[in-house]
Amino acid sequence: MADPYDRRTTVISRTVTRVVVPIILVTSIALLLQGHNLPGGGFIGAVLTATAFVLVYVVFGMDFLQSRVLDVSADEDEYHDLVSGYRWVFGAGLALAVASGLVPTVLGAPFLTQGVLFLEHLPLYGELEVASALAFDLGVYFTVVGGLLTILGEVGNE
C-alpha cells in the first residue's frame, strides 16, 4: 500500500530530506551551544531548526509534519493546539531572554552582564565552561523557533 505522504514529491527529494534534516538539526544545536564563545548563537540555530521544519513541510506536507513528526492528529482543533504550542514556545523563549538580562540587574550589575561558571573534574570533559549568555541564547532560540513555526503553521493552513 502506498504511503499517502508520498503524493507529490520524488523519491530523491524524500530521501534527501530524510538524510539532510537530522544534519541540519545537529548543526543548529552546535551553533546554539557555541554562540557565546564563537560566531553563532540562538538566532542562527533557530533559523536552521525552522528550516528543517520547512523542508519537511515542503517535501511531505503539513499533515505529515503534524502526524508523523510532531505526533499530533490533523483535526482542526488539534491544529489550533499545535499553533498555540508554537506561540507558547515563542512566549517562553521571550520570557527566558528577558529574565536572563534582568537577573544581573537584580544582583547589582548592568543589564545583560555575563557571568561564567567553570565546572571541573567532569567525566569525559574534564572542565566545562558555562556562561550565563547561554540562557539568553536559549531564549532567543525558542523565541525565533516559536515565531517562525507559528508563521509556518498559519501560512501552511491557508
N, CA, C and O atoms as a GROMACS GRO file, in nm:
protein
  632
    1MET      N    1   0.084  -0.118   0.000
    1MET     CA    2   0.000   0.000   0.000
    1MET      C    3   0.089   0.125   0.000
    1MET      O    4   0.186   0.133   0.075
    2ALA      N    5   0.055   0.220  -0.084
    2ALA     CA    6   0.135   0.342  -0.097
    2ALA      C    7   0.114   0.433   0.024
    2ALA      O    8   0.005   0.442   0.080
    3ASP      N    9   0.220   0.500   0.061
    3ASP     CA   10   0.214   0.595   0.172
    3ASP      C   11   0.144   0.722   0.123
    3ASP      O   12   0.185   0.777   0.021
    4PRO      N   13   0.039   0.770   0.192
    4PRO     CA   14  -0.032   0.889   0.145
    4PRO      C   15   0.053   1.015   0.146
    4PRO      O   16   0.017   1.114   0.083
    5TYR      N   17   0.167   1.013   0.216
    5TYR     CA   18   0.251   1.132   0.224
    5TYR      C   19   0.349   1.140   0.107
    5TYR      O   20   0.422   1.239   0.094
    6ASP      N   21   0.353   1.037   0.023
    6ASP     CA   22   0.442   1.037  -0.092
    6ASP      C   23   0.370   1.084  -0.218
    6ASP      O   24   0.407   1.043  -0.329
    7ARG      N   25   0.269   1.168  -0.206
    7ARG     CA   26   0.178   1.200  -0.313
    7ARG      C   27   0.234   1.290  -0.422
    7ARG      O   28   0.196   1.274  -0.537
    8ARG      N   29   0.320   1.384  -0.392
    8ARG     CA   30   0.354   1.482  -0.494
    8ARG      C   31   0.503   1.510  -0.504
    8ARG      O   32   0.543   1.607  -0.571
    9THR      N   33   0.586   1.430  -0.442
    9THR     CA   34   0.729   1.454  -0.448
    9THR      C   35   0.799   1.331  -0.504
    9THR      O   36   0.740   1.223  -0.516
   10THR      N   37   0.924   1.349  -0.538
   10THR     CA   38   1.001   1.239  -0.594
   10THR      C   39   1.070   1.160  -0.484
   10THR      O   40   1.082   1.206  -0.371
   11VAL      N   41   1.114   1.042  -0.519
   11VAL     CA   42   1.188   0.958  -0.425
   11VAL      C   43   1.316   1.029  -0.384
   11VAL      O   44   1.358   1.020  -0.269
   12ILE      N   45   1.379   1.099  -0.476
   12ILE     CA   46   1.504   1.169  -0.447
   12ILE      C   47   1.481   1.278  -0.342
   12ILE      O   48   1.558   1.289  -0.247
   13SER      N   49   1.377   1.358  -0.359
   13SER     CA   50   1.354   1.466  -0.262
   13SER      C   51   1.319   1.412  -0.125
   13SER      O   52   1.362   1.467  -0.024
   14ARG      N   53   1.241   1.303  -0.120
   14ARG     CA   54   1.208   1.244   0.010
   14ARG      C   55   1.331   1.184   0.077
   14ARG      O   56   1.349   1.197   0.198
   15THR      N   57   1.416   1.118  -0.001
   15THR     CA   58   1.537   1.057   0.055
   15THR      C   59   1.635   1.164   0.102
   15THR      O   60   1.693   1.152   0.210
   16VAL      N   61   1.655   1.267   0.022
   16VAL     CA   62   1.746   1.374   0.060
   16VAL      C   63   1.696   1.443   0.186
   16VAL      O   64   1.776   1.477   0.273
   17THR      N   65   1.568   1.464   0.197
   17THR     CA   66   1.511   1.528   0.316
   17THR      C   67   1.535   1.442   0.440
   17THR      O   68   1.570   1.494   0.545
   18ARG      N   69   1.516   1.312   0.427
   18ARG     CA   70   1.538   1.222   0.542
   18ARG      C   71   1.684   1.221   0.587
   18ARG      O   72   1.712   1.197   0.704
   19VAL      N   73   1.776   1.246   0.494
   19VAL     CA   74   1.918   1.248   0.529
   19VAL      C   75   1.960   1.385   0.580
   19VAL      O   76   2.038   1.394   0.675
   20VAL      N   77   1.910   1.492   0.519
   20VAL     CA   78   1.958   1.627   0.547
   20VAL      C   79   1.897   1.686   0.674
   20VAL      O   80   1.966   1.760   0.745
   21VAL      N   81   1.774   1.655   0.706
   21VAL     CA   82   1.708   1.716   0.822
   21VAL      C   83   1.781   1.685   0.952
   21VAL      O   84   1.802   1.777   1.031
   22PRO      N   85   1.822   1.561   0.980
   22PRO     CA   86   1.898   1.539   1.104
   22PRO      C   87   2.031   1.615   1.106
   22PRO      O   88   2.074   1.661   1.212
   23ILE      N   89   2.096   1.629   0.992
   23ILE     CA   90   2.221   1.705   0.986
   23ILE      C   91   2.195   1.852   1.016
   23ILE      O   92   2.273   1.916   1.087
   24ILE      N   93   2.087   1.906   0.962
   24ILE     CA   94   2.051   2.046   0.988
   24ILE      C   95   2.024   2.066   1.137
   24ILE      O   96   2.070   2.164   1.196
   25LEU      N   97   1.951   1.973   1.199
   25LEU     CA   98   1.917   1.987   1.341
   25LEU      C   99   2.041   1.977   1.431
   25LEU      O  100   2.053   2.052   1.528
   26VAL      N  101   2.132   1.886   1.400
   26VAL     CA  102   2.255   1.874   1.480
   26VAL      C  103   2.340   2.000   1.463
   26VAL      O  104   2.398   2.049   1.560
   27THR      N  105   2.347   2.052   1.341
   27THR     CA  106   2.423   2.175   1.317
   27THR      C  107   2.362   2.292   1.392
   27THR      O  108   2.434   2.376   1.446
   28SER      N  109   2.229   2.299   1.395
   28SER     CA  110   2.164   2.410   1.466
   28SER      C  111   2.192   2.404   1.616
   28SER      O  112   2.214   2.508   1.678
   29ILE      N  113   2.192   2.285   1.674
   29ILE     CA  114   2.224   2.272   1.817
   29ILE      C  115   2.370   2.308   1.842
   29ILE      O  116   2.402   2.372   1.942
   30ALA      N  117   2.459   2.267   1.752
   30ALA     CA  118   2.601   2.302   1.767
   30ALA      C  119   2.620   2.453   1.761
   30ALA      O  120   2.696   2.509   1.840
   31LEU      N  121   2.553   2.520   1.668
   31LEU     CA  122   2.564   2.666   1.659
   31LEU      C  123   2.506   2.734   1.782
   31LEU      O  124   2.560   2.834   1.829
   32LEU      N  125   2.398   2.680   1.835
   32LEU     CA  126   2.339   2.735   1.957
   32LEU      C  127   2.436   2.726   2.074
   32LEU      O  128   2.453   2.822   2.149
   33LEU      N  129   2.500   2.612   2.089
   33LEU     CA  130   2.586   2.591   2.205
   33LEU      C  131   2.720   2.663   2.196
   33LEU      O  132   2.781   2.691   2.299
   34GLN      N  133   2.766   2.695   2.076
   34GLN     CA  134   2.893   2.767   2.065
   34GLN      C  135   2.874   2.917   2.056
   34GLN      O  136   2.973   2.990   2.048
   35GLY      N  137   2.752   2.964   2.058
   35GLY     CA  138   2.723   3.105   2.033
   35GLY      C  139   2.782   3.204   2.128
   35GLY      O  140   2.812   3.316   2.088
   36HIS      N  141   2.802   3.168   2.255
   36HIS     CA  142   2.855   3.267   2.349
   36HIS      C  143   3.007   3.277   2.342
   36HIS      O  144   3.065   3.368   2.401
   37ASN      N  145   3.073   3.185   2.272
   37ASN     CA  146   3.219   3.189   2.259
   37ASN      C  147   3.265   3.214   2.116
   37ASN      O  148   3.370   3.276   2.095
   38LEU      N  149   3.191   3.168   2.019
   38LEU     CA  150   3.228   3.174   1.878
   38LEU      C  151   3.109   3.228   1.799
   38LEU      O  152   3.000   3.241   1.854
   39PRO      N  153   3.128   3.260   1.671
   39PRO     CA  154   3.014   3.304   1.590
   39PRO      C  155   2.904   3.198   1.588
   39PRO      O  156   2.932   3.078   1.577
   40GLY      N  157   2.784   3.242   1.599
   40GLY     CA  158   2.669   3.152   1.606
   40GLY      C  159   2.582   3.199   1.720
   40GLY      O  160   2.599   3.310   1.770
   41GLY      N  161   2.491   3.117   1.761
   41GLY     CA  162   2.407   3.152   1.874
   41GLY      C  163   2.264   3.114   1.852
   41GLY      O  164   2.230   3.034   1.765
   42GLY      N  165   2.178   3.173   1.934
   42GLY     CA  166   2.038   3.137   1.935
   42GLY      C  167   1.966   3.168   1.805
   42GLY      O  168   1.883   3.088   1.761
   43PHE      N  169   1.995   3.282   1.744
   43PHE     CA  170   1.920   3.320   1.625
   43PHE      C  171   1.949   3.228   1.508
   43PHE      O  172   1.856   3.175   1.446
   44ILE      N  173   2.076   3.208   1.475
   44ILE     CA  174   2.108   3.127   1.359
   44ILE      C  175   2.073   2.980   1.382
   44ILE      O  176   2.033   2.910   1.289
   45GLY      N  177   2.087   2.934   1.506
   45GLY     CA  178   2.046   2.797   1.538
   45GLY      C  179   1.897   2.778   1.520
   45GLY      O  180   1.852   2.675   1.470
   46ALA      N  181   1.819   2.877   1.560
   46ALA     CA  182   1.674   2.870   1.546
   46ALA      C  183   1.631   2.877   1.401
   46ALA      O  184   1.537   2.808   1.360
   47VAL      N  185   1.699   2.959   1.322
   47VAL     CA  186   1.665   2.968   1.180
   47VAL      C  187   1.692   2.834   1.112
   47VAL      O  188   1.614   2.790   1.027
   48LEU      N  189   1.801   2.768   1.149
   48LEU     CA  190   1.829   2.636   1.092
   48LEU      C  191   1.725   2.534   1.136
   48LEU      O  192   1.683   2.450   1.056
   49THR      N  193   1.682   2.538   1.262
   49THR     CA  194   1.579   2.446   1.309
   49THR      C  195   1.449   2.468   1.234
   49THR      O  196   1.386   2.372   1.190
   50ALA      N  197   1.409   2.592   1.218
   50ALA     CA  198   1.287   2.622   1.143
   50ALA      C  199   1.302   2.579   0.997
   50ALA      O  200   1.205   2.536   0.935
   51THR      N  201   1.422   2.592   0.941
   51THR     CA  202   1.448   2.548   0.804
   51THR      C  203   1.424   2.398   0.790
   51THR      O  204   1.369   2.353   0.690
   52ALA      N  205   1.465   2.321   0.890
   52ALA     CA  206   1.441   2.176   0.886
   52ALA      C  207   1.291   2.147   0.884
   52ALA      O  208   1.246   2.061   0.809
   53PHE      N  209   1.214   2.219   0.966
   53PHE     CA  210   1.069   2.200   0.966
   53PHE      C  211   1.007   2.242   0.833
   53PHE      O  212   0.917   2.175   0.783
   54VAL      N  213   1.055   2.351   0.775
   54VAL     CA  214   1.004   2.397   0.646
   54VAL      C  215   1.035   2.294   0.538
   54VAL      O  216   0.950   2.267   0.452
   55LEU      N  217   1.154   2.237   0.541
   55LEU     CA  218   1.190   2.136   0.442
   55LEU      C  219   1.099   2.014   0.451
   55LEU      O  220   1.054   1.961   0.350
   56VAL      N  221   1.072   1.970   0.574
   56VAL     CA  222   0.980   1.857   0.592
   56VAL      C  223   0.840   1.896   0.543
   56VAL      O  224   0.773   1.815   0.479
   57TYR      N  225   0.798   2.016   0.572
   57TYR     CA  226   0.666   2.062   0.528
   57TYR      C  227   0.656   2.067   0.376
   57TYR      O  228   0.557   2.022   0.319
   58VAL      N  229   0.758   2.122   0.310
   58VAL     CA  230   0.754   2.136   0.164
   58VAL      C  231   0.756   2.000   0.095
   58VAL      O  232   0.683   1.978  -0.002
   59VAL      N  233   0.838   1.910   0.144
   59VAL     CA  234   0.852   1.780   0.077
   59VAL      C  235   0.737   1.685   0.113
   59VAL      O  236   0.686   1.616   0.025
   60PHE      N  237   0.697   1.682   0.239
   60PHE     CA  238   0.598   1.584   0.283
   60PHE      C  239   0.460   1.642   0.311
   60PHE      O  240   0.361   1.568   0.309
   61GLY      N  241   0.449   1.772   0.337
   61GLY     CA  242   0.320   1.834   0.364
   61GLY      C  243   0.296   1.857   0.512
   61GLY      O  244   0.361   1.796   0.596
   62MET      N  245   0.201   1.945   0.542
   62MET     CA  246   0.169   1.981   0.680
   62MET      C  247   0.110   1.864   0.757
   62MET      O  248   0.136   1.848   0.876
   63ASP      N  249   0.030   1.780   0.690
   63ASP     CA  250  -0.028   1.664   0.758
   63ASP      C  251   0.081   1.570   0.810
   63ASP      O  252   0.071   1.520   0.922
   64PHE      N  253   0.183   1.547   0.729
   64PHE     CA  254   0.294   1.462   0.771
   64PHE      C  255   0.369   1.524   0.888
   64PHE      O  256   0.403   1.456   0.985
   65LEU      N  257   0.393   1.655   0.879
   65LEU     CA  258   0.464   1.725   0.987
   65LEU      C  259   0.388   1.713   1.118
   65LEU      O  260   0.448   1.692   1.224
   66GLN      N  261   0.255   1.725   1.112
   66GLN     CA  262   0.175   1.718   1.234
   66GLN      C  263   0.162   1.575   1.285
   66GLN      O  264   0.179   1.550   1.405
   67SER      N  265   0.132   1.480   1.197
   67SER     CA  266   0.100   1.346   1.244
   67SER      C  267   0.223   1.259   1.268
   67SER      O  268   0.225   1.180   1.362
   68ARG      N  269   0.325   1.271   1.184
   68ARG     CA  270   0.440   1.182   1.197
   68ARG      C  271   0.555   1.244   1.275
   68ARG      O  272   0.619   1.175   1.355
   69VAL      N  273   0.584   1.371   1.254
   69VAL     CA  274   0.698   1.434   1.319
   69VAL      C  275   0.660   1.485   1.458
   69VAL      O  276   0.729   1.455   1.555
   70LEU      N  277   0.550   1.562   1.467
   70LEU     CA  278   0.511   1.622   1.594
   70LEU      C  279   0.409   1.538   1.670
   70LEU      O  280   0.373   1.573   1.782
   71ASP      N  281   0.361   1.428   1.610
   71ASP     CA  282   0.270   1.333   1.674
   71ASP      C  283   0.142   1.400   1.721
   71ASP      O  284   0.098   1.382   1.835
   72VAL      N  285   0.081   1.479   1.632
   72VAL     CA  286  -0.045   1.546   1.659
   72VAL      C  287  -0.141   1.509   1.547
   72VAL      O  288  -0.102   1.509   1.431
   73SER      N  289  -0.266   1.477   1.580
   73SER     CA  290  -0.363   1.445   1.475
   73SER      C  291  -0.396   1.572   1.397
   73SER      O  292  -0.382   1.683   1.448
   74ALA      N  293  -0.439   1.554   1.274
   74ALA     CA  294  -0.460   1.667   1.183
   74ALA      C  295  -0.600   1.727   1.192
   74ALA      O  296  -0.643   1.794   1.099
   75ASP      N  297  -0.673   1.703   1.302
   75ASP     CA  298  -0.805   1.764   1.318
   75ASP      C  299  -0.791   1.915   1.329
   75ASP      O  300  -0.685   1.966   1.362
   76GLU      N  301  -0.900   1.984   1.302
   76GLU     CA  302  -0.898   2.131   1.308
   76GLU      C  303  -0.865   2.180   1.448
   76GLU      O  304  -0.787   2.274   1.464
   77ASP      N  305  -0.924   2.118   1.553
   77ASP     CA  306  -0.895   2.160   1.689
   77ASP      C  307  -0.750   2.132   1.727
   77ASP      O  308  -0.687   2.212   1.796
   78GLU      N  309  -0.698   2.019   1.682
   78GLU     CA  310  -0.559   1.986   1.710
   78GLU      C  311  -0.465   2.082   1.640
   78GLU      O  312  -0.358   2.114   1.693
   79TYR      N  313  -0.504   2.130   1.522
   79TYR     CA  314  -0.420   2.226   1.450
   79TYR      C  315  -0.405   2.353   1.534
   79TYR      O  316  -0.295   2.406   1.546
   80HIS      N  317  -0.514   2.401   1.591
   80HIS     CA  318  -0.506   2.522   1.673
   80HIS      C  319  -0.422   2.498   1.799
   80HIS      O  320  -0.352   2.588   1.845
   81ASP      N  321  -0.429   2.375   1.855
   81ASP     CA  322  -0.344   2.342   1.969
   81ASP      C  323  -0.197   2.345   1.928
   81ASP      O  324  -0.111   2.388   2.005
   82LEU      N  325  -0.168   2.299   1.806
   82LEU     CA  326  -0.031   2.298   1.757
   82LEU      C  327   0.022   2.440   1.742
   82LEU      O  328   0.133   2.470   1.788
   83VAL      N  329  -0.055   2.528   1.680
   83VAL     CA  330  -0.012   2.668   1.662
   83VAL      C  331  -0.004   2.738   1.797
   83VAL      O  332   0.086   2.820   1.818
   84SER      N  333  -0.095   2.709   1.888
   84SER     CA  334  -0.086   2.772   2.020
   84SER      C  335   0.036   2.718   2.095
   84SER      O  336   0.093   2.789   2.178
   85GLY      N  337   0.076   2.595   2.068
   85GLY     CA  338   0.200   2.543   2.125
   85GLY      C  339   0.321   2.618   2.072
   85GLY      O  340   0.414   2.647   2.148
   86TYR      N  341   0.320   2.650   1.944
   86TYR     CA  342   0.428   2.732   1.886
   86TYR      C  343   0.431   2.869   1.953
   86TYR      O  344   0.538   2.923   1.982
   87ARG      N  345   0.314   2.925   1.976
   87ARG     CA  346   0.307   3.056   2.041
   87ARG      C  347   0.357   3.048   2.184
   87ARG      O  348   0.420   3.142   2.233
   88TRP      N  349   0.328   2.937   2.251
   88TRP     CA  350   0.377   2.919   2.388
   88TRP      C  351   0.529   2.912   2.388
   88TRP      O  352   0.593   2.971   2.476
   89VAL      N  353   0.589   2.842   2.291
   89VAL     CA  354   0.736   2.835   2.279
   89VAL      C  355   0.792   2.975   2.258
   89VAL      O  356   0.894   3.011   2.316
   90PHE      N  357   0.726   3.054   2.174
   90PHE     CA  358   0.768   3.192   2.150
   90PHE      C  359   0.767   3.272   2.280
   90PHE      O  360   0.864   3.340   2.313
   91GLY      N  361   0.657   3.264   2.353
   91GLY     CA  362   0.645   3.340   2.478
   91GLY      C  363   0.744   3.294   2.585
   91GLY      O  364   0.801   3.377   2.655
   92ALA      N  365   0.764   3.164   2.596
   92ALA     CA  366   0.859   3.112   2.694
   92ALA      C  367   1.001   3.156   2.660
   92ALA      O  368   1.079   3.190   2.749
   93GLY      N  369   1.034   3.154   2.531
   93GLY     CA  370   1.167   3.200   2.490
   93GLY      C  371   1.188   3.347   2.517
   93GLY      O  372   1.295   3.388   2.562
   94LEU      N  373   1.087   3.427   2.491
   94LEU     CA  374   1.096   3.570   2.517
   94LEU      C  375   1.112   3.597   2.667
   94LEU      O  376   1.192   3.681   2.708
   95ALA      N  377   1.036   3.524   2.748
   95ALA     CA  378   1.048   3.540   2.893
   95ALA      C  379   1.187   3.499   2.942
   95ALA      O  380   1.244   3.565   3.029
   96LEU      N  381   1.242   3.391   2.887
   96LEU     CA  382   1.375   3.346   2.927
   96LEU      C  383   1.482   3.448   2.888
   96LEU      O  384   1.574   3.475   2.966
   97ALA      N  385   1.471   3.503   2.768
   97ALA     CA  386   1.570   3.603   2.723
   97ALA      C  387   1.565   3.728   2.810
   97ALA      O  388   1.669   3.781   2.848
   98VAL      N  389   1.445   3.775   2.841
   98VAL     CA  390   1.431   3.894   2.926
   98VAL      C  391   1.480   3.864   3.068
   98VAL      O  392   1.549   3.946   3.128
   99ALA      N  393   1.444   3.749   3.121
   99ALA     CA  394   1.486   3.713   3.256
   99ALA      C  395   1.638   3.701   3.266
   99ALA      O  396   1.697   3.739   3.367
  100SER      N  397   1.701   3.647   3.162
  100SER     CA  398   1.847   3.633   3.166
  100SER      C  399   1.915   3.770   3.164
  100SER      O  400   2.028   3.783   3.211
  101GLY      N  401   1.849   3.870   3.109
  101GLY     CA  402   1.904   4.005   3.112
  101GLY      C  403   1.875   4.078   3.242
  101GLY      O  404   1.952   4.164   3.284
  102LEU      N  405   1.763   4.044   3.306
  102LEU     CA  406   1.725   4.113   3.429
  102LEU      C  407   1.791   4.058   3.554
  102LEU      O  408   1.806   4.130   3.653
  103VAL      N  409   1.832   3.932   3.552
  103VAL     CA  410   1.896   3.873   3.670
  103VAL      C  411   2.019   3.952   3.712
  103VAL      O  412   2.035   3.976   3.831
  104PRO      N  413   2.108   3.993   3.620
  104PRO     CA  414   2.224   4.073   3.666
  104PRO      C  415   2.183   4.205   3.730
  104PRO      O  416   2.249   4.251   3.823
  105THR      N  417   2.075   4.267   3.681
  105THR     CA  418   2.033   4.394   3.742
  105THR      C  419   1.983   4.374   3.884
  105THR      O  420   2.003   4.460   3.970
  106VAL      N  421   1.919   4.261   3.910
  106VAL     CA  422   1.875   4.229   4.045
  106VAL      C  423   1.996   4.210   4.136
  106VAL      O  424   1.991   4.242   4.255
  107LEU      N  425   2.104   4.158   4.080
  107LEU     CA  426   2.226   4.135   4.158
  107LEU      C  427   2.318   4.257   4.162
  107LEU      O  428   2.428   4.249   4.216
  108GLY      N  429   2.274   4.369   4.105
  108GLY     CA  430   2.350   4.493   4.112
  108GLY      C  431   2.446   4.518   3.997
  108GLY      O  432   2.528   4.609   4.005
  109ALA      N  433   2.439   4.439   3.893
  109ALA     CA  434   2.525   4.456   3.776
  109ALA      C  435   2.443   4.517   3.662
  109ALA      O  436   2.320   4.517   3.668
  110PRO      N  437   2.509   4.569   3.558
  110PRO     CA  438   2.434   4.622   3.443
  110PRO      C  439   2.354   4.514   3.371
  110PRO      O  440   2.384   4.395   3.381
  111PHE      N  441   2.252   4.558   3.298
  111PHE     CA  442   2.165   4.469   3.221
  111PHE      C  443   2.249   4.384   3.126
  111PHE      O  444   2.340   4.435   3.060
  112LEU      N  445   2.219   4.255   3.118
  112LEU     CA  446   2.286   4.156   3.031
  112LEU      C  447   2.433   4.134   3.063
  112LEU      O  448   2.509   4.093   2.976
  113THR      N  449   2.476   4.160   3.184
  113THR     CA  450   2.613   4.128   3.224
  113THR      C  451   2.630   3.977   3.225
  113THR      O  452   2.545   3.904   3.276
  114GLN      N  453   2.740   3.932   3.168
  114GLN     CA  454   2.763   3.788   3.157
  114GLN      C  455   2.849   3.737   3.273
  114GLN      O  456   2.945   3.802   3.314
  115GLY      N  457   2.812   3.623   3.323
  115GLY     CA  458   2.891   3.553   3.424
  115GLY      C  459   2.934   3.418   3.368
  115GLY      O  460   2.869   3.363   3.279
  116VAL      N  461   3.043   3.366   3.421
  116VAL     CA  462   3.095   3.238   3.372
  116VAL      C  463   3.116   3.146   3.492
  116VAL      O  464   3.165   3.188   3.597
  117LEU      N  465   3.078   3.019   3.474
  117LEU     CA  466   3.097   2.917   3.575
  117LEU      C  467   3.182   2.806   3.514
  117LEU      O  468   3.150   2.757   3.406
  118PHE      N  469   3.288   2.767   3.580
  118PHE     CA  470   3.373   2.659   3.535
  118PHE      C  471   3.343   2.534   3.617
  118PHE      O  472   3.361   2.533   3.739
  119LEU      N  473   3.296   2.430   3.551
  119LEU     CA  474   3.270   2.302   3.615
  119LEU      C  475   3.392   2.214   3.592
  119LEU      O  476   3.429   2.187   3.478
  120GLU      N  477   3.454   2.169   3.700
  120GLU     CA  478   3.578   2.091   3.688
  120GLU      C  479   3.555   1.946   3.729
  120GLU      O  480   3.458   1.913   3.797
  121HIS      N  481   3.648   1.861   3.686
  121HIS     CA  482   3.652   1.718   3.720
  121HIS      C  483   3.527   1.646   3.669
  121HIS      O  484   3.470   1.562   3.739
  122LEU      N  485   3.485   1.679   3.548
  122LEU     CA  486   3.370   1.611   3.488
  122LEU      C  487   3.419   1.491   3.407
  122LEU      O  488   3.522   1.499   3.339
  123PRO      N  489   3.347   1.380   3.413
  123PRO     CA  490   3.385   1.265   3.331
  123PRO      C  491   3.375   1.301   3.183
  123PRO      O  492   3.280   1.368   3.141
  124LEU      N  493   3.468   1.257   3.105
  124LEU     CA  494   3.478   1.277   2.961
  124LEU      C  495   3.516   1.420   2.919
  124LEU      O  496   3.581   1.438   2.816
  125TYR      N  497   3.477   1.519   2.994
  125TYR     CA  498   3.504   1.658   2.958
  125TYR      C  499   3.621   1.718   3.033
  125TYR      O  500   3.694   1.800   2.979
  126GLY      N  501   3.638   1.678   3.155
  126GLY     CA  502   3.740   1.740   3.239
  126GLY      C  503   3.688   1.870   3.297
  126GLY      O  504   3.642   1.874   3.411
  127GLU      N  505   3.695   1.977   3.216
  127GLU     CA  506   3.645   2.108   3.258
  127GLU      C  507   3.545   2.159   3.155
  127GLU      O  508   3.568   2.147   3.034
  128LEU      N  509   3.437   2.217   3.203
  128LEU     CA  510   3.334   2.270   3.114
  128LEU      C  511   3.303   2.413   3.155
  128LEU      O  512   3.278   2.440   3.272
  129GLU      N  513   3.303   2.502   3.059
  129GLU     CA  514   3.271   2.643   3.083
  129GLU      C  515   3.124   2.667   3.049
  129GLU      O  516   3.080   2.638   2.938
  130VAL      N  517   3.050   2.719   3.145
  130VAL     CA  518   2.908   2.750   3.123
  130VAL      C  519   2.891   2.900   3.147
  130VAL      O  520   2.912   2.949   3.258
  131ALA      N  521   2.854   2.972   3.042
  131ALA     CA  522   2.835   3.117   3.051
  131ALA      C  523   2.687   3.147   3.065
  131ALA      O  524   2.602   3.075   3.012
  132SER      N  525   2.656   3.255   3.135
  132SER     CA  526   2.517   3.295   3.151
  132SER      C  527   2.457   3.341   3.018
  132SER      O  528   2.335   3.349   3.005
  133ALA      N  529   2.541   3.372   2.920
  133ALA     CA  530   2.491   3.409   2.788
  133ALA      C  531   2.418   3.293   2.721
  133ALA      O  532   2.338   3.314   2.630
  134LEU      N  533   2.445   3.171   2.767
  134LEU     CA  534   2.374   3.055   2.712
  134LEU      C  535   2.224   3.065   2.741
  134LEU      O  536   2.143   3.026   2.657
  135ALA      N  537   2.186   3.117   2.856
  135ALA     CA  538   2.043   3.134   2.888
  135ALA      C  539   1.979   3.234   2.791
  135ALA      O  540   1.866   3.213   2.746
  136PHE      N  541   2.050   3.343   2.760
  136PHE     CA  542   1.998   3.440   2.664
  136PHE      C  543   1.987   3.378   2.525
  136PHE      O  544   1.887   3.397   2.456
  137ASP      N  545   2.091   3.303   2.484
  137ASP     CA  546   2.087   3.235   2.354
  137ASP      C  547   1.972   3.136   2.346
  137ASP      O  548   1.907   3.125   2.242
  138LEU      N  549   1.946   3.062   2.454
  138LEU     CA  550   1.832   2.970   2.456
  138LEU      C  551   1.700   3.046   2.443
  138LEU      O  552   1.609   3.002   2.372
  139GLY      N  553   1.690   3.160   2.509
  139GLY     CA  554   1.569   3.241   2.497
  139GLY      C  555   1.548   3.289   2.355
  139GLY      O  556   1.436   3.284   2.302
  140VAL      N  557   1.654   3.337   2.293
  140VAL     CA  558   1.645   3.381   2.153
  140VAL      C  559   1.609   3.263   2.063
  140VAL      O  560   1.526   3.276   1.973
  141TYR      N  561   1.670   3.148   2.088
  141TYR     CA  562   1.644   3.028   2.009
  141TYR      C  563   1.495   2.992   2.013
  141TYR      O  564   1.432   2.973   1.909
  142PHE      N  565   1.440   2.982   2.134
  142PHE     CA  566   1.299   2.944   2.147
  142PHE      C  567   1.206   3.052   2.092
  142PHE      O  568   1.101   3.020   2.036
  143THR      N  569   1.242   3.178   2.106
  143THR     CA  570   1.160   3.286   2.052
  143THR      C  571   1.155   3.278   1.900
  143THR      O  572   1.047   3.289   1.841
  144VAL      N  573   1.268   3.261   1.837
  144VAL     CA  574   1.272   3.257   1.690
  144VAL      C  575   1.207   3.130   1.637
  144VAL      O  576   1.131   3.136   1.540
  145VAL      N  577   1.235   3.015   1.700
  145VAL     CA  578   1.170   2.890   1.655
  145VAL      C  579   1.019   2.902   1.670
  145VAL      O  580   0.945   2.868   1.577
  146GLY      N  581   0.972   2.949   1.784
  146GLY     CA  582   0.829   2.964   1.805
  146GLY      C  583   0.765   3.060   1.707
  146GLY      O  584   0.658   3.033   1.654
  147GLY      N  585   0.831   3.173   1.682
  147GLY     CA  586   0.777   3.271   1.586
  147GLY      C  587   0.773   3.217   1.444
  147GLY      O  588   0.671   3.231   1.375
  148LEU      N  589   0.881   3.157   1.400
  148LEU     CA  590   0.885   3.105   1.263
  148LEU      C  591   0.791   2.987   1.243
  148LEU      O  592   0.728   2.976   1.137
  149LEU      N  593   0.778   2.899   1.343
  149LEU     CA  594   0.685   2.787   1.328
  149LEU      C  595   0.540   2.833   1.337
  149LEU      O  596   0.453   2.771   1.277
  150THR      N  597   0.513   2.940   1.411
  150THR     CA  598   0.378   2.998   1.411
  150THR      C  599   0.345   3.049   1.271
  150THR      O  600   0.236   3.023   1.219
  151ILE      N  601   0.438   3.121   1.211
  151ILE     CA  602   0.416   3.168   1.074
  151ILE      C  603   0.397   3.051   0.979
  151ILE      O  604   0.307   3.053   0.895
  152LEU      N  605   0.481   2.949   0.991
  152LEU     CA  606   0.470   2.829   0.907
  152LEU      C  607   0.334   2.764   0.924
  152LEU      O  608   0.270   2.726   0.826
  153GLY      N  609   0.289   2.750   1.050
  153GLY     CA  610   0.161   2.689   1.076
  153GLY      C  611   0.044   2.767   1.020
  153GLY      O  612  -0.050   2.710   0.964
  154GLU      N  613   0.050   2.899   1.035
  154GLU     CA  614  -0.059   2.983   0.984
  154GLU      C  615  -0.063   2.986   0.832
  154GLU      O  616  -0.169   2.973   0.771
  155VAL      N  617   0.054   3.001   0.770
  155VAL     CA  618   0.058   3.005   0.624
  155VAL      C  619   0.029   2.867   0.567
  155VAL      O  620  -0.038   2.855   0.465
  156GLY      N  621   0.080   2.763   0.634
  156GLY     CA  622   0.057   2.627   0.585
  156GLY      C  623  -0.087   2.584   0.593
  156GLY      O  624  -0.128   2.496   0.518
  157ASN      N  625  -0.166   2.642   0.680
  157ASN     CA  626  -0.306   2.607   0.692
  157ASN      C  627  -0.392   2.676   0.586
  157ASN      O  628  -0.505   2.635   0.560
  158GLU      N  629  -0.338   2.780   0.524
  158GLU     CA  630  -0.414   2.854   0.423
  158GLU      C  631  -0.436   2.773   0.298
  158GLU      O  632  -0.498   2.821   0.204
   0.00000   0.00000   0.00000
